[in-house]
Amino acid sequence: MSMTAPEPVAGARTSLAGMLVLPATILVAIGLIGPVAILFRYSLNQFVPGQFMVDGLTLENYVKFFTDAYYLNVLLRTVRVAVICTLACLIMGFPLAYVLARTQSRFKNLMVMLVVLPLFVGNAVRAAGWMTAFGNKGAFNASLLGLGLIDQPIEIMFTENAVLIGIVAVNLPFMVLTLQSVIEGIDRNVEEAAFSLGAGPVAMFRRVLWPLALPGILAGTILTFILAMNAYATPVLLGGPKFQMMGPLVYGQFAQQNNWPFGGAISFILMTATLLLTLAANLIVQRRYR
Amino acid sequence: MARLSIEHLRKTYGEFHAVDDFSIDIADGEFLVLLGPSGCGKTTTLRMVAGFIQPTAGRITIGERDVTNLPPWKRNCGLVFQSYALFPHMSVADNVAFGLEMRRMAPAERAPRVAEALRLVQLSGFDQRYPRQLSGGQQQRVALARALAMQPDVLLLDEPLSNLDAKLRQEVRVEIRDLQRKLGLTTIMVTHDQEEALTMADRLVVMEKGKVRQIGTQRELYEKPADRFVAGFIGRSAFLDGEIAAPGRFRSQGGLEIDCSAPALGPATLALRPERLAIGAQAESCTNRFQARVEHVSYLGALLDIDVRLTEHDRMLLQLPNRQGTVEPKPGDRITIGWAEDAGLVYPRES
């Protein structure tokens, strides 16, 4: 159909489209691709204590990462946290997004604002709030101790659970908003048609709602997974010094150890892991439901 | 296939009566049409039968089953939507098989049922297409096939034709009607399109503001409208306001004395079908005969619509068949019009 469009018009449209994408393209090129390329080059350099960085072409930084159980554990923990957070966001986010998408309430905009509310508070401020609420001497434990329900304070701060809860709280709005917009695009009558054809709520969800919402589910999980893999403030503030994830590890190598080549290598491993896991998940999901 | 019985069905939203005391018995294989202006409660009624809206009061029985409190997936009502509501991610065959799949029918058994349903709607060979690859009319037929394949007790049609263009609509109308007769399906259709309702229905329910105004066949509704609303909604009527001055005598606002068959005294409205009025020499034999001035003439091809004024307060609409040799009156002409005593229907004036 578009082949029949007169050439000059199509040509004009193409050049206009080019103009429209140019600013964003330039920003991404300068702000992302350039630094990443330089980072990759650094990751092949050598780190000599005292001399900072020595030019070279070696894989020893990558070898060091994959042969040291400590670093592998950090990677594993990061993936585990990201997967759990993403699943938790999906399981909690879908019903919420569904209600938001289908509600006829005049308070709908207010409800959407409430979902987005966590994003109004910065990571550091939120984490500080968590500390006062859930620390060993925080309000939560003090109340339970005071009521005599527990003898020992429940350890919440500086555990993996604290980090999980923290990241889910931050990422949930992204999942909900992505899903909501996709579910709103699904004709309500299609669900009703499934019901009238004998499908109960579970069957309707499995055969109709889920497959039709799949593009949104993919987008939402990708978004929250990437955010969780690269989380920085939440693991540092809620996980404490002993709880290491990849984001803080990268920062530590650059800012504290001054080991730029190793920092670069970790960055690349993090990026690659995020990308591969995202692609793998997509392939699995698409193969099952297409 | 079963009879359907609705008893004192009611739905209120706060103070608003969406459906007010709706009762009807629909015979096995009957085609019932719910007709009315938008917001009259016809769709709410249909959705209560389908199970999507919980009635405030009343009872719905399909065959011997009381389905009032059953969820939609346990009612076995085939439903066809205005928007078709096909599953966009499934092929035509999978769409049609969905109801059978939900009944845990083995794939080998489903195939002939799907093929039969598609044959009924003349879409054999479209099995592997997707809804987006079909025209509106074809999607509409897939939706029908999908509802028929599960052999529903009752077929519910929610303005199924209003998204089709005019020519297609007339074809599909006849097709659905033929199919419904052939399969002997108890059917309820909702529409605001009067012509559609009249061509398809065995019986019609005229609704307004949540209330049933009249239930009857096409002829009953047209010849004996129960009230002024039905007289104006089914076909066209010209209305004269006035009062019954004496038994059998209507006096219009403009002072015309009209013979009619109305017993009760008091404020009343006289309704006349425009095509039951005679003009010129043909009016001579009528009991009611008046001089009128032509105000406006519309040439509609097969018909002429003529607006006339009888007095300052009384206006009338005439419809003449455009036969060969019919002389078209001009605005300003003075003509004689007349009608038989029993042509006028008198209703008590509504507030």
Boltz contact constraints between the chains, C-beta under 6 A:
constraints:
  - contact:
      token1: [A, 187]
      token2: [B, 85]
      max_distance: 6.0
  - contact:
      token1: [A, 189]
      token2: [B, 81]
      max_distance: 6.0
  - contact:
      token1: [A, 189]
      token2: [B, 83]
      max_distance: 6.0
  - contact:
      token1: [A, 189]
      token2: [B, 85]
      max_distance: 6.0
  - contact:
      token1: [A, 190]
      token2: [B, 85]
      max_distance: 6.0
  - contact:
      token1: [A, 192]
      token2: [B, 52]
      max_distance: 6.0
  - contact:
      token1: [A, 193]
      token2: [B, 85]
      max_distance: 6.0
  - contact:
      token1: [A, 195]
      token2: [B, 72]
      max_distance: 6.0
  - contact:
      token1: [A, 195]
      token2: [B, 73]
      max_distance: 6.0
  - contact:
      token1: [A, 196]
      token2: [B, 50]
      max_distance: 6.0
  - contact:
      token1: [A, 196]
      token2: [B, 72]
      max_distance: 6.0
  - contact:
      token1: [A, 196]
      token2: [B, 77]
      max_distance: 6.0
  - contact:
      token1: [A, 196]
      token2: [B, 79]
      max_distance: 6.0
  - contact:
      token1: [A, 197]
      token2: [B, 98]
      max_distance: 6.0
  - contact:
      token1: [A, 197]
      token2: [B, 99]
      max_distance: 6.0
  - contact:
      token1: [A, 197]
      token2: [B, 102]
      max_distance: 6.0
  - contact:
      token1: [A, 198]
      token2: [B, 73]
      max_distance: 6.0
  - contact:
      token1: [A, 198]
      token2: [B, 99]
      max_distance: 6.0
  - contact:
      token1: [A, 198]
      token2: [B, 102]
      max_distance: 6.0
  - contact:
      token1: [A, 198]
      token2: [B, 103]
      max_distance: 6.0
  - contact:
      token1: [A, 199]
      token2: [B, 73]
      max_distance: 6.0
  - contact:
      token1: [A, 199]
      token2: [B, 102]
      max_distance: 6.0
  - contact:
      token1: [A, 200]
      token2: [B, 73]
      max_distance: 6.0
  - contact:
      token1: [A, 211]
      token2: [B, 89]
      max_distance: 6.0
